[in-house]
């Protein structure tokens, strides 16, 4: 699968929520967390 890098700015509140989600899912990075959440969302 080809990958494309995209730079995204998020509010501080969203960053805190993503960091919390990252820890709960035991993922290494916030970008990885975003990819997992988007993947789940787009499968539906």
PDB file of N, CA, C and O in Angstrom:
ATOM      1  N   UNK A   1       0.853  -1.169   0.000  1.00  0.00           N
ATOM      2  CA  UNK A   1       0.000   0.000   0.000  1.00  0.00           C
ATOM      3  C   UNK A   1       0.906   1.241   0.000  1.00  0.00           C
ATOM      4  O   UNK A   1       1.834   1.349   0.802  1.00  0.00           O
ATOM      5  N   UNK A   2       0.621   2.150  -0.894  1.00  0.00           N
ATOM      6  CA  UNK A   2       1.376   3.400  -0.950  1.00  0.00           C
ATOM      7  C   UNK A   2       0.950   4.307   0.199  1.00  0.00           C
ATOM      8  O   UNK A   2      -0.225   4.359   0.562  1.00  0.00           O
ATOM      9  N   UNK A   3       1.911   5.011   0.758  1.00  0.00           N
ATOM     10  CA  UNK A   3       1.621   5.912   1.872  1.00  0.00           C
ATOM     11  C   UNK A   3       1.916   7.339   1.444  1.00  0.00           C
ATOM     12  O   UNK A   3       2.826   7.589   0.653  1.00  0.00           O
ATOM     13  N   UNK A   4       1.149   8.255   1.970  1.00  0.00           N
ATOM     14  CA  UNK A   4       1.362   9.670   1.723  1.00  0.00           C
ATOM     15  C   UNK A   4       1.388  10.371   3.066  1.00  0.00           C
ATOM     16  O   UNK A   4       0.537  10.119   3.918  1.00  0.00           O
ATOM     17  N   UNK A   5       2.350  11.239   3.258  1.00  0.00           N
ATOM     18  CA  UNK A   5       2.493  11.956   4.523  1.00  0.00           C
ATOM     19  C   UNK A   5       1.629  13.214   4.479  1.00  0.00           C
ATOM     20  O   UNK A   5       1.674  13.972   3.510  1.00  0.00           O
ATOM     21  N   UNK A   6       0.840  13.430   5.539  1.00  0.00           N
ATOM     22  CA  UNK A   6      -0.027  14.608   5.652  1.00  0.00           C
ATOM     23  C   UNK A   6       0.205  15.240   7.012  1.00  0.00           C
ATOM     24  O   UNK A   6       0.202  14.554   8.034  1.00  0.00           O
ATOM     25  N   UNK A   7       0.404  16.536   7.021  1.00  0.00           N
ATOM     26  CA  UNK A   7       0.595  17.276   8.265  1.00  0.00           C
ATOM     27  C   UNK A   7      -0.761  17.819   8.713  1.00  0.00           C
ATOM     28  O   UNK A   7      -1.465  18.469   7.939  1.00  0.00           O
ATOM     29  N   UNK A   8      -1.120  17.548   9.965  1.00  0.00           N
ATOM     30  CA  UNK A   8      -2.424  17.962  10.490  1.00  0.00           C
ATOM     31  C   UNK A   8      -2.211  18.704  11.806  1.00  0.00           C
ATOM     32  O   UNK A   8      -1.426  18.282  12.655  1.00  0.00           O
ATOM     33  N   UNK A   9      -2.921  19.808  11.956  1.00  0.00           N
ATOM     34  CA  UNK A   9      -2.911  20.539  13.225  1.00  0.00           C
ATOM     35  C   UNK A   9      -4.194  20.211  13.975  1.00  0.00           C
ATOM     36  O   UNK A   9      -5.276  20.178  13.388  1.00  0.00           O
ATOM     37  N   UNK A  10      -4.066  19.969  15.278  1.00  0.00           N
ATOM     38  CA  UNK A  10      -5.242  19.652  16.088  1.00  0.00           C
ATOM     39  C   UNK A  10      -5.237  20.527  17.341  1.00  0.00           C
ATOM     40  O   UNK A  10      -4.175  20.926  17.819  1.00  0.00           O
ATOM     41  N   UNK A  11      -6.417  20.821  17.869  1.00  0.00           N
ATOM     42  CA  UNK A  11      -6.480  21.588  19.114  1.00  0.00           C
ATOM     43  C   UNK A  11      -5.840  20.810  20.265  1.00  0.00           C
ATOM     44  O   UNK A  11      -5.753  19.583  20.225  1.00  0.00           O
ATOM     45  N   UNK A  12      -5.399  21.528  21.276  1.00  0.00           N
ATOM     46  CA  UNK A  12      -4.752  20.917  22.440  1.00  0.00           C
ATOM     47  C   UNK A  12      -5.659  19.871  23.080  1.00  0.00           C
ATOM     48  O   UNK A  12      -5.181  18.820  23.506  1.00  0.00           O
ATOM     49  N   UNK A  13      -6.953  20.143  23.153  1.00  0.00           N
ATOM     50  CA  UNK A  13      -7.890  19.191  23.767  1.00  0.00           C
ATOM     51  C   UNK A  13      -7.912  17.871  23.005  1.00  0.00           C
ATOM     52  O   UNK A  13      -7.964  16.800  23.609  1.00  0.00           O
ATOM     53  N   UNK A  14      -7.871  17.955  21.667  1.00  0.00           N
ATOM     54  CA  UNK A  14      -7.872  16.742  20.862  1.00  0.00           C
ATOM     55  C   UNK A  14      -6.559  15.982  21.047  1.00  0.00           C
ATOM     56  O   UNK A  14      -6.559  14.752  21.099  1.00  0.00           O
ATOM     57  N   UNK A  15      -5.456  16.694  21.145  1.00  0.00           N
ATOM     58  CA  UNK A  15      -4.156  16.048  21.366  1.00  0.00           C
ATOM     59  C   UNK A  15      -4.165  15.291  22.689  1.00  0.00           C
ATOM     60  O   UNK A  15      -3.636  14.183  22.774  1.00  0.00           O
ATOM     61  N   UNK A  16      -4.760  15.882  23.714  1.00  0.00           N
ATOM     62  CA  UNK A  16      -4.851  15.203  25.014  1.00  0.00           C
ATOM     63  C   UNK A  16      -5.707  13.947  24.908  1.00  0.00           C
ATOM     64  O   UNK A  16      -5.368  12.911  25.480  1.00  0.00           O
ATOM     65  N   UNK A  17      -6.819  14.038  24.174  1.00  0.00           N
ATOM     66  CA  UNK A  17      -7.694  12.874  23.997  1.00  0.00           C
ATOM     67  C   UNK A  17      -6.981  11.780  23.204  1.00  0.00           C
ATOM     68  O   UNK A  17      -7.118  10.596  23.512  1.00  0.00           O
ATOM     69  N   UNK A  18      -6.219  12.179  22.183  1.00  0.00           N
ATOM     70  CA  UNK A  18      -5.473  11.196  21.392  1.00  0.00           C
ATOM     71  C   UNK A  18      -4.374  10.541  22.222  1.00  0.00           C
ATOM     72  O   UNK A  18      -4.118   9.345  22.083  1.00  0.00           O
ATOM     73  N   UNK A  19      -3.736  11.307  23.068  1.00  0.00           N
ATOM     74  CA  UNK A  19      -2.694  10.750  23.936  1.00  0.00           C
ATOM     75  C   UNK A  19      -3.309   9.737  24.908  1.00  0.00           C
ATOM     76  O   UNK A  19      -2.724   8.684  25.161  1.00  0.00           O
ATOM     77  N   UNK A  20      -4.475  10.052  25.444  1.00  0.00           N
ATOM     78  CA  UNK A  20      -5.185   9.124  26.342  1.00  0.00           C
ATOM     79  C   UNK A  20      -5.550   7.840  25.591  1.00  0.00           C
ATOM     80  O   UNK A  20      -5.354   6.735  26.099  1.00  0.00           O
ATOM     81  N   UNK A  21      -6.084   8.000  24.376  1.00  0.00           N
ATOM     82  CA  UNK A  21      -6.454   6.848  23.549  1.00  0.00           C
ATOM     83  C   UNK A  21      -5.220   6.022  23.200  1.00  0.00           C
ATOM     84  O   UNK A  21      -5.286   4.793  23.189  1.00  0.00           O
ATOM     85  N   UNK A  22      -4.099   6.677  22.917  1.00  0.00           N
ATOM     86  CA  UNK A  22      -2.854   5.976  22.603  1.00  0.00           C
ATOM     87  C   UNK A  22      -2.441   5.065  23.754  1.00  0.00           C
ATOM     88  O   UNK A  22      -2.061   3.913  23.543  1.00  0.00           O
ATOM     89  N   UNK A  23      -2.518   5.595  24.972  1.00  0.00           N
ATOM     90  CA  UNK A  23      -2.128   4.803  26.145  1.00  0.00           C
ATOM     91  C   UNK A  23      -3.084   3.639  26.364  1.00  0.00           C
ATOM     92  O   UNK A  23      -2.652   2.535  26.693  1.00  0.00           O
ATOM     93  N   UNK A  24      -4.393   3.881  26.183  1.00  0.00           N
ATOM     94  CA  UNK A  24      -5.378   2.807  26.377  1.00  0.00           C
ATOM     95  C   UNK A  24      -5.201   1.688  25.354  1.00  0.00           C
ATOM     96  O   UNK A  24      -5.378   0.513  25.677  1.00  0.00           O
ATOM     97  N   UNK A  25      -4.856   2.048  24.137  1.00  0.00           N
ATOM     98  CA  UNK A  25      -4.672   1.053  23.081  1.00  0.00           C
ATOM     99  C   UNK A  25      -3.254   0.495  23.048  1.00  0.00           C
ATOM    100  O   UNK A  25      -2.946  -0.392  22.251  1.00  0.00           O
ATOM    101  N   UNK A  26      -2.388   1.021  23.921  1.00  0.00           N
ATOM    102  CA  UNK A  26      -0.994   0.599  24.011  1.00  0.00           C
ATOM    103  C   UNK A  26      -0.267   0.745  22.669  1.00  0.00           C
ATOM    104  O   UNK A  26       0.443  -0.162  22.235  1.00  0.00           O
ATOM    105  N   UNK A  27      -0.454   1.882  22.031  1.00  0.00           N
ATOM    106  CA  UNK A  27       0.221   2.190  20.778  1.00  0.00           C
ATOM    107  C   UNK A  27       1.427   3.075  21.075  1.00  0.00           C
ATOM    108  O   UNK A  27       1.517   3.680  22.143  1.00  0.00           O
ATOM    109  N   UNK A  28       2.351   3.144  20.118  1.00  0.00           N
ATOM    110  CA  UNK A  28       3.600   3.872  20.364  1.00  0.00           C
ATOM    111  C   UNK A  28       3.512   5.364  20.121  1.00  0.00           C
ATOM    112  O   UNK A  28       4.151   6.143  20.829  1.00  0.00           O
ATOM    113  N   UNK A  29       2.718   5.785  19.112  1.00  0.00           N
ATOM    114  CA  UNK A  29       2.695   7.199  18.758  1.00  0.00           C
ATOM    115  C   UNK A  29       1.273   7.696  18.523  1.00  0.00           C
ATOM    116  O   UNK A  29       0.356   6.909  18.286  1.00  0.00           O
ATOM    117  N   UNK A  30       1.108   9.012  18.591  1.00  0.00           N
ATOM    118  CA  UNK A  30      -0.187   9.616  18.292  1.00  0.00           C
ATOM    119  C   UNK A  30      -0.552   9.417  16.815  1.00  0.00           C
ATOM    120  O   UNK A  30      -1.698   9.075  16.526  1.00  0.00           O
ATOM    121  N   UNK A  31       0.391   9.621  15.856  1.00  0.00           N
ATOM    122  CA  UNK A  31       0.033   9.361  14.454  1.00  0.00           C
ATOM    123  C   UNK A  31      -0.460   7.923  14.222  1.00  0.00           C
ATOM    124  O   UNK A  31      -1.384   7.702  13.440  1.00  0.00           O
ATOM    125  N   UNK A  32       0.153   6.963  14.896  1.00  0.00           N
ATOM    126  CA  UNK A  32      -0.304   5.572  14.783  1.00  0.00           C
ATOM    127  C   UNK A  32      -1.725   5.450  15.322  1.00  0.00           C
ATOM    128  O   UNK A  32      -2.547   4.738  14.746  1.00  0.00           O
ATOM    129  N   UNK A  33      -2.013   6.129  16.404  1.00  0.00           N
ATOM    130  CA  UNK A  33      -3.356   6.120  16.997  1.00  0.00           C
ATOM    131  C   UNK A  33      -4.372   6.694  16.019  1.00  0.00           C
ATOM    132  O   UNK A  33      -5.460   6.144  15.848  1.00  0.00           O
ATOM    133  N   UNK A  34      -4.012   7.802  15.378  1.00  0.00           N
ATOM    134  CA  UNK A  34      -4.912   8.419  14.399  1.00  0.00           C
ATOM    135  C   UNK A  34      -5.171   7.463  13.241  1.00  0.00           C
ATOM    136  O   UNK A  34      -6.310   7.334  12.790  1.00  0.00           O
ATOM    137  N   UNK A  35      -4.121   6.785  12.751  1.00  0.00           N
ATOM    138  CA  UNK A  35      -4.298   5.822  11.655  1.00  0.00           C
ATOM    139  C   UNK A  35      -5.246   4.694  12.052  1.00  0.00           C
ATOM    140  O   UNK A  35      -6.101   4.298  11.260  1.00  0.00           O
ATOM    141  N   UNK A  36      -5.103   4.176  13.267  1.00  0.00           N
ATOM    142  CA  UNK A  36      -5.958   3.082  13.732  1.00  0.00           C
ATOM    143  C   UNK A  36      -7.415   3.552  13.823  1.00  0.00           C
ATOM    144  O   UNK A  36      -8.325   2.858  13.370  1.00  0.00           O
ATOM    145  N   UNK A  37      -7.626   4.724  14.407  1.00  0.00           N
ATOM    146  CA  UNK A  37      -8.994   5.250  14.561  1.00  0.00           C
ATOM    147  C   UNK A  37      -9.628   5.497  13.188  1.00  0.00           C
ATOM    148  O   UNK A  37     -10.780   5.126  12.963  1.00  0.00           O
ATOM    149  N   UNK A  38      -8.882   6.120  12.271  1.00  0.00           N
ATOM    150  CA  UNK A  38      -9.423   6.355  10.922  1.00  0.00           C
ATOM    151  C   UNK A  38      -9.706   5.050  10.203  1.00  0.00           C
ATOM    152  O   UNK A  38     -10.729   4.926   9.529  1.00  0.00           O
ATOM    153  N   UNK A  39      -8.831   4.087  10.332  1.00  0.00           N
ATOM    154  CA  UNK A  39      -9.035   2.795   9.691  1.00  0.00           C
ATOM    155  C   UNK A  39     -10.323   2.141  10.192  1.00  0.00           C
ATOM    156  O   UNK A  39     -11.115   1.637   9.396  1.00  0.00           O
ATOM    157  N   UNK A  40     -10.532   2.149  11.508  1.00  0.00           N
ATOM    158  CA  UNK A  40     -11.759   1.584  12.083  1.00  0.00           C
ATOM    159  C   UNK A  40     -12.991   2.334  11.575  1.00  0.00           C
ATOM    160  O   UNK A  40     -13.993   1.724  11.200  1.00  0.00           O
ATOM    161  N   UNK A  41     -12.900   3.660  11.568  1.00  0.00           N
ATOM    162  CA  UNK A  41     -14.026   4.484  11.138  1.00  0.00           C
ATOM    163  C   UNK A  41     -14.370   4.240   9.670  1.00  0.00           C
ATOM    164  O   UNK A  41     -15.542   4.097   9.322  1.00  0.00           O
ATOM    165  N   UNK A  42     -13.371   4.193   8.823  1.00  0.00           N
ATOM    166  CA  UNK A  42     -13.617   4.048   7.388  1.00  0.00           C
ATOM    167  C   UNK A  42     -14.066   2.646   7.002  1.00  0.00           C
ATOM    168  O   UNK A  42     -14.640   2.463   5.928  1.00  0.00           O
ATOM    169  N   UNK A  43     -13.822   1.659   7.844  1.00  0.00           N
ATOM    170  CA  UNK A  43     -14.316   0.294   7.579  1.00  0.00           C
ATOM    171  C   UNK A  43     -15.819   0.195   7.728  1.00  0.00           C
ATOM    172  O   UNK A  43     -16.454  -0.677   7.135  1.00  0.00           O
ATOM    173  N   UNK A  44     -16.393   1.096   8.526  1.00  0.00           N
ATOM    174  CA  UNK A  44     -17.849   1.020   8.806  1.00  0.00           C
ATOM    175  C   UNK A  44     -18.677   1.521   7.667  1.00  0.00           C
ATOM    176  O   UNK A  44     -19.905   1.521   7.750  1.00  0.00           O
TER     177      UNK A  44
END
